[in-house]
């Protein structure tokens, strides 16, 4: 922390022309408040969400669900990805647990839909790649 504080002190000196200990303490308190505002539970939930997308199979499933703009049956999703039924079930379970997709039973079929957060993230990613 000392090295970090020294570097921050040098930065504040450059920005303010001088850096008193009060300036440094105030800036450290501001930065700590920023970090606390995020909340570790929120950060953990966001990382779970993003981690669920950080796998080719799961991301492909989400992309298909976003593109479909509707529910798809698990049998339709299985036709899209080349994995075992067990692998598909596991991938979809991870996506549901992370809040990326929602599922519901429809008689003997299970249907999946992308959440609004998933649609927003995929749309954002598409916009940065093109």
Secondary structure, 3 states (H helix, E strand, C coil): CHHHHHHHHHHHHHHHCCCCHHHHHHHHHHHHHHHHHHCHHHHHHHHHHHHHHCCHHHHHHHHHHHHHCCCEEHHHHHHHCCCCHHHHHHHHHHHHHCCCEEEEEECCEEEEEECHHHHHHHHHHHHHHC
